[in-house]
Amino acid sequence: MLGFAAGCGRRLGHPGAGLARLASMAAPSVYDALDDASRAFVAFEMATIHDRLGDYGAAFHWFGEGNRMIMQSPQARGIAR
């Protein structure tokens, strides 16, 4: 739910507020407990917000993390569930 709220904040022109909401989900103790799809969502939202704020190094990091999560999915690896 926080990820959705962060995305709404970003889309409404308040990326800083969205980043503050996502920060709790990006904390290692929470982030590591999420499944790959949820981690990818958080990572891509963090990347987009950092990009909008002009923090391109952090955006690059989070885009890479999101892509890594997507590539670990069973669909990307060609594994049928």
DSSP file (Angstrom, degrees, kcal/mol; ACC not computed):
  #  RESIDUE AA STRUCTURE BP1 BP2  ACC     N-H-->O    O-->H-N    N-H-->O    O-->H-N    TCO  KAPPA ALPHA  PHI   PSI    X-CA   Y-CA   Z-CA
    1    1 A M     >        0   0    0      0, 0.0     4,-2.3     0, 0.0     5,-0.2   0.000 360.0 360.0 360.0 -37.9    0.0    0.0    0.0
    2    2 A L  H  >  +     0   0    0      1,-0.2     4,-2.6     2,-0.2     5,-0.2   0.885 360.0  54.6 -63.5 -36.9    2.9    2.4    0.7
    3    3 A G  H  > S+     0   0    0      2,-0.2     4,-2.2     1,-0.2    -1,-0.2   0.907 108.5  48.0 -62.5 -41.6    4.3    1.7   -2.7
    4    4 A F  H  > S+     0   0    0      2,-0.2     4,-2.2     1,-0.2    -1,-0.2   0.921 111.9  49.5 -63.7 -44.3    1.0    2.7   -4.3
    5    5 A A  H  X S+     0   0    0     -4,-2.3     4,-2.4     1,-0.2    -2,-0.2   0.882 109.6  52.1 -62.4 -39.1    0.8    5.9   -2.2
    6    6 A A  H  X S+     0   0    0     -4,-2.6     4,-2.3     2,-0.2    -1,-0.2   0.913 109.2  49.6 -64.1 -42.2    4.3    6.8   -3.2
    7    7 A G  H  X S+     0   0    0     -4,-2.2     4,-2.6     2,-0.2    -2,-0.2   0.892 110.2  50.6 -63.7 -39.7    3.5    6.4   -6.9
    8    8 A C  H  X S+     0   0    0     -4,-2.2     4,-1.9     2,-0.2    -2,-0.2   0.922 109.6  50.5 -63.2 -44.0    0.4    8.6   -6.4
    9    9 A G  H  <>S+     0   0    0     -4,-2.4     5,-3.1     1,-0.2    -2,-0.2   0.909 111.5  48.5 -59.9 -42.2    2.5   11.2   -4.7
   10   10 A R  H ><5S+     0   0    0     -4,-2.3     3,-1.6     1,-0.2    -2,-0.2   0.933 111.6  48.6 -63.3 -46.3    5.0   11.1   -7.6
   11   11 A R  H 3<5S+     0   0    0     -4,-2.6    -1,-0.2     1,-0.3    -2,-0.2   0.782 107.7  55.8 -67.5 -26.0    2.3   11.3  -10.2
   12   12 A L  T 3<5S-     0   0    0     -4,-1.9    -1,-0.3    -5,-0.2    -2,-0.2   0.375 126.8 -98.5 -86.7   5.2    0.7   14.3   -8.4
   13   13 A G  T < 5S+     0   0    0     -3,-1.6    -3,-0.2    -5,-0.1    -2,-0.1   0.700  95.4 109.7  89.5  20.4    4.0   16.2   -8.5
   14   14 A H     >< +     0   0    0     -5,-3.1     4,-1.8    -6,-0.2     3,-0.4  -0.531  27.5 156.3-123.9  64.6    5.2   15.4   -5.0
   15   15 A P  H  > S+     0   0    0      0, 0.0     4,-2.5     0, 0.0     5,-0.2   0.837  72.2  58.6 -63.0 -32.1    8.2   13.1   -5.6
   16   16 A G  H  > S+     0   0    0      2,-0.2     4,-2.0     1,-0.2     5,-0.1   0.906 106.6  47.5 -63.1 -40.8    9.8   14.0   -2.3
   17   17 A A  H  > S+     0   0    0     -3,-0.4     4,-1.9     2,-0.2    -1,-0.2   0.891 111.5  51.4 -66.3 -39.0    6.7   12.8   -0.4
   18   18 A G  H  X S+     0   0    0     -4,-1.8     4,-2.1     1,-0.2    -2,-0.2   0.896 108.6  51.2 -63.7 -39.9    6.6    9.6   -2.4
   19   19 A L  H  X S+     0   0    0     -4,-2.5     4,-1.7     1,-0.2    -2,-0.2   0.896 107.4  53.0 -64.6 -40.3   10.3    9.0   -1.6
   20   20 A A  H  X S+     0   0    0     -4,-2.0     4,-0.6     1,-0.2    -1,-0.2   0.892 110.2  48.3 -62.5 -39.1    9.6    9.5    2.1
   21   21 A R  H >< S+     0   0    0     -4,-1.9     3,-0.6     1,-0.2     4,-0.5   0.896 113.3  47.0 -67.6 -39.6    6.8    6.9    2.0
   22   22 A L  H >X S+     0   0    0     -4,-2.1     4,-1.8     1,-0.2     3,-0.8   0.736  91.8  80.4 -75.2 -22.0    8.9    4.4    0.1
   23   23 A A  H 3X S+     0   0    0     -4,-1.7     4,-0.6     1,-0.3    -1,-0.2   0.854  90.3  53.2 -55.7 -36.8   12.0    4.7    2.3
   24   24 A S  H << S+     0   0    0     -3,-0.6     3,-0.4    -4,-0.6    -1,-0.3   0.850 110.1  47.6 -68.7 -31.9   10.4    2.4    4.9
   25   25 A M  H <4 S+     0   0    0     -3,-0.8    -1,-0.2    -4,-0.5    -2,-0.2   0.755 108.5  55.1 -77.8 -23.9    9.8   -0.3    2.3
   26   26 A A  H  < S+     0   0    0     -4,-1.8    -1,-0.2     4,-0.1    -2,-0.2   0.532  78.6 114.4 -87.2  -5.9   13.4    0.1    1.0
   27   27 A A  S >X S-     0   0    0     -4,-0.6     4,-3.2    -3,-0.4     3,-1.4  -0.450  78.2-121.1 -62.6 135.7   14.9   -0.5    4.4
   28   28 A P  H 3> S+     0   0    0      0, 0.0     4,-2.1     0, 0.0     5,-0.2   0.828 109.8  57.8 -51.3 -38.1   16.8   -3.8    4.2
   29   29 A S  H 34 S+     0   0    0      1,-0.2     4,-0.2     2,-0.2    -4,-0.1   0.831 119.7  29.8 -65.4 -30.1   14.8   -5.5    7.0
   30   30 A V  H X> S+     0   0    0     -3,-1.4     3,-0.9    -6,-0.2     4,-0.6   0.882 119.1  52.7 -91.0 -48.7   11.6   -4.9    5.0
   31   31 A Y  H >< S+     0   0    0     -4,-3.2     3,-1.2     1,-0.3    -2,-0.2   0.883 106.9  52.8 -57.7 -43.5   12.9   -5.0    1.5
   32   32 A D  T 3< S+     0   0    0     -4,-2.1    -1,-0.3    -5,-0.3    -3,-0.1   0.737 105.4  56.1 -67.5 -22.0   14.6   -8.4    1.9
   33   33 A A  T <4 S+     0   0    0     -3,-0.9    -1,-0.3    -5,-0.2    -2,-0.2   0.596  90.3  94.9 -85.2 -11.1   11.4   -9.9    3.3
   34   34 A L  S << S-     0   0    0     -3,-1.2     2,-0.1    -4,-0.6    -3,-0.0  -0.404  81.3-109.6 -78.0 155.6    9.4   -9.0    0.1
   35   35 A D     >  -     0   0    0     -2,-0.1     4,-2.5     1,-0.1     5,-0.2  -0.348  38.9 -98.1 -75.4 168.2    8.9  -11.3   -2.8
   36   36 A D  H  > S+     0   0    0      1,-0.2     4,-2.5     2,-0.2     5,-0.2   0.871 122.4  51.7 -58.8 -41.0   10.7  -10.6   -6.1
   37   37 A A  H  > S+     0   0    0      2,-0.2     4,-2.1     1,-0.2    -1,-0.2   0.907 112.0  46.2 -64.8 -40.9    7.7   -8.9   -7.7
   38   38 A S  H  > S+     0   0    0      2,-0.2     4,-2.5     1,-0.2    -2,-0.2   0.894 112.0  51.1 -68.1 -39.3    7.2   -6.6   -4.7
   39   39 A R  H  X S+     0   0    0     -4,-2.5     4,-2.9     2,-0.2    -2,-0.2   0.910 109.4  51.0 -62.9 -41.1   10.9   -5.8   -4.6
   40   40 A A  H  X S+     0   0    0     -4,-2.5     4,-2.8    -5,-0.2     5,-0.3   0.920 109.7  50.3 -62.1 -43.2   10.8   -5.0   -8.3
   41   41 A F  H  X S+     0   0    0     -4,-2.1     4,-2.2     2,-0.2    -2,-0.2   0.943 113.5  44.7 -59.7 -48.5    7.9   -2.6   -7.8
   42   42 A V  H  X S+     0   0    0     -4,-2.5     4,-2.8     1,-0.2    -2,-0.2   0.924 114.0  50.2 -61.7 -45.1    9.6   -0.8   -5.0
   43   43 A A  H  X S+     0   0    0     -4,-2.9     4,-2.6     1,-0.2    -2,-0.2   0.924 112.1  45.6 -62.3 -45.9   12.9   -0.6   -6.9
   44   44 A F  H  X S+     0   0    0     -4,-2.8     4,-2.4     2,-0.2    -1,-0.2   0.873 113.7  49.5 -67.8 -35.7   11.3    0.8  -10.1
   45   45 A E  H  X S+     0   0    0     -4,-2.2     4,-2.4    -5,-0.3    -2,-0.2   0.921 112.0  48.4 -67.9 -42.3    9.3    3.3   -8.1
   46   46 A M  H  X S+     0   0    0     -4,-2.8     4,-2.7    -5,-0.2     5,-0.2   0.922 112.2  50.3 -60.5 -43.4   12.4    4.4   -6.1
   47   47 A A  H  X S+     0   0    0     -4,-2.6     4,-2.4    -5,-0.2    -2,-0.2   0.926 110.9  47.9 -61.2 -46.0   14.3    4.7   -9.5
   48   48 A T  H  X S+     0   0    0     -4,-2.4     4,-2.3     2,-0.2    -1,-0.2   0.910 113.2  47.3 -64.2 -42.5   11.6    6.8  -11.0
   49   49 A I  H  X S+     0   0    0     -4,-2.4     4,-1.9     2,-0.2    -2,-0.2   0.933 112.5  48.5 -65.7 -45.4   11.4    9.1   -8.0
   50   50 A H  H  <>S+     0   0    0     -4,-2.7     5,-2.4     1,-0.2     4,-0.5   0.897 111.0  52.3 -61.7 -38.4   15.1    9.5   -7.8
   51   51 A D  H ><5S+     0   0    0     -4,-2.4     3,-1.2    -5,-0.2    -1,-0.2   0.929 109.0  49.1 -61.4 -45.6   15.2   10.3  -11.5
   52   52 A R  H 3<5S+     0   0    0     -4,-2.3    -1,-0.2     1,-0.3    -2,-0.2   0.819 110.3  51.6 -63.6 -31.0   12.5   12.9  -11.2
   53   53 A L  T 3<5S-     0   0    0     -4,-1.9    -1,-0.3    -5,-0.2    -2,-0.2   0.514 118.1-113.0 -84.2  -4.4   14.5   14.5   -8.3
   54   54 A G  T < 5S+     0   0    0     -3,-1.2     2,-1.4    -4,-0.5    -3,-0.2   0.578  76.7 131.6  85.1   9.8   17.7   14.6  -10.4
   55   55 A D     >< +     0   0    0     -5,-2.4     4,-2.1    -6,-0.2    -1,-0.2  -0.652  25.7 168.0 -93.6  78.4   19.6   12.0   -8.3
   56   56 A Y  H  >  +     0   0    0     -2,-1.4     4,-2.6     1,-0.2    -1,-0.2   0.784  67.7  57.9 -70.5 -29.7   20.6   10.0  -11.4
   57   57 A G  H  > S+     0   0    0      2,-0.2     4,-2.0     1,-0.2    -1,-0.2   0.938 111.1  42.5 -64.3 -46.0   23.2    7.8   -9.5
   58   58 A A  H  > S+     0   0    0      2,-0.2     4,-2.5     1,-0.2    -2,-0.2   0.888 113.3  53.7 -66.7 -38.7   20.5    6.5   -7.1
   59   59 A A  H  X S+     0   0    0     -4,-2.1     4,-2.7     1,-0.2     5,-0.2   0.932 108.1  49.9 -60.8 -45.1   18.1    6.1  -10.0
   60   60 A F  H  X S+     0   0    0     -4,-2.6     4,-2.3     1,-0.2    -1,-0.2   0.919 110.3  50.8 -59.4 -44.6   20.6    4.0  -11.9
   61   61 A H  H  X S+     0   0    0     -4,-2.0     4,-2.2     1,-0.2    -1,-0.2   0.942 113.3  44.3 -57.6 -49.7   21.1    1.8   -8.8
   62   62 A W  H  X S+     0   0    0     -4,-2.5     4,-2.5     2,-0.2    -2,-0.2   0.844 110.7  53.4 -71.3 -33.1   17.4    1.3   -8.3
   63   63 A F  H  X S+     0   0    0     -4,-2.7     4,-2.4     2,-0.2    -1,-0.2   0.917 110.6  48.9 -63.7 -40.7   16.7    0.6  -12.0
   64   64 A G  H  X S+     0   0    0     -4,-2.3     4,-2.2    -5,-0.2    -2,-0.2   0.906 111.0  49.5 -62.5 -42.1   19.4   -2.0  -11.9
   65   65 A E  H  X S+     0   0    0     -4,-2.2     4,-2.1     2,-0.2    -2,-0.2   0.911 111.0  49.4 -64.2 -42.9   17.9   -3.6   -8.8
   66   66 A G  H  X S+     0   0    0     -4,-2.5     4,-2.2     1,-0.2    -2,-0.2   0.916 111.4  48.9 -62.3 -43.7   14.5   -3.7  -10.4
   67   67 A N  H  X S+     0   0    0     -4,-2.4     4,-2.4     1,-0.2    -1,-0.2   0.880 109.3  53.1 -63.8 -37.6   15.8   -5.3  -13.5
   68   68 A R  H  X S+     0   0    0     -4,-2.2     4,-1.0     2,-0.2    -1,-0.2   0.909 109.2  49.0 -63.5 -41.1   17.7   -7.9  -11.4
   69   69 A M  H  < S+     0   0    0     -4,-2.1     3,-0.5     1,-0.2     4,-0.4   0.906 111.0  49.8 -65.0 -41.2   14.4   -8.8   -9.6
   70   70 A I  H >< S+     0   0    0     -4,-2.2     3,-1.4     1,-0.2     6,-0.4   0.911 108.5  52.9 -63.3 -41.9   12.6   -9.1  -12.8
   71   71 A M  H 3< S+     0   0    0     -4,-2.4    -1,-0.2     1,-0.3    -2,-0.2   0.705 104.5  56.9 -69.8 -18.3   15.3  -11.4  -14.2
   72   72 A Q  T 3< S+     0   0    0     -4,-1.0    -1,-0.3    -3,-0.5    -2,-0.2   0.544  83.5 110.3 -86.2  -7.2   15.0  -13.6  -11.2
   73   73 A S  S <> S-     0   0    0     -3,-1.4     4,-1.8    -4,-0.4     5,-0.2  -0.317  80.4-119.7 -68.4 151.6   11.3  -14.3  -11.7
   74   74 A P  H  >>S+     0   0    0      0, 0.0     5,-3.0     0, 0.0     4,-0.5   0.860 113.9  56.4 -58.2 -35.2   10.3  -17.8  -12.8
   75   75 A Q  H >45S+     0   0    0      1,-0.2     3,-0.9     3,-0.2    -4,-0.1   0.919 107.2  47.4 -64.1 -43.1    8.8  -16.3  -16.1
   76   76 A A  H 345S+     0   0    0     -6,-0.4    -1,-0.2     1,-0.2    -5,-0.1   0.834 113.2  48.8 -67.7 -31.3   12.2  -14.7  -17.0
   77   77 A R  H 3<5S-     0   0    0     -4,-1.8    -1,-0.2     2,-0.1    -2,-0.2   0.477 114.5-117.4 -86.8  -1.9   14.0  -17.9  -16.3
   78   78 A G  T <<5 +     0   0    0     -3,-0.9     2,-0.6    -4,-0.5    -3,-0.2   0.786  63.9 146.6  74.0  27.1   11.5  -19.9  -18.3
   79   79 A I      < -     0   0    0     -5,-3.0     2,-0.3    -6,-0.2    -1,-0.2  -0.861  43.8-136.9-101.9 124.4   10.4  -22.0  -15.4
   80   80 A A              0   0    0     -2,-0.6    -5,-0.0     1,-0.1     0, 0.0  -0.572 360.0 360.0 -76.8 140.3    6.7  -23.0  -15.3
   81   81 A R              0   0    0     -2,-0.3    -1,-0.1     0, 0.0    -6,-0.0   0.457 360.0 360.0 -83.4 360.0    5.0  -22.7  -12.0
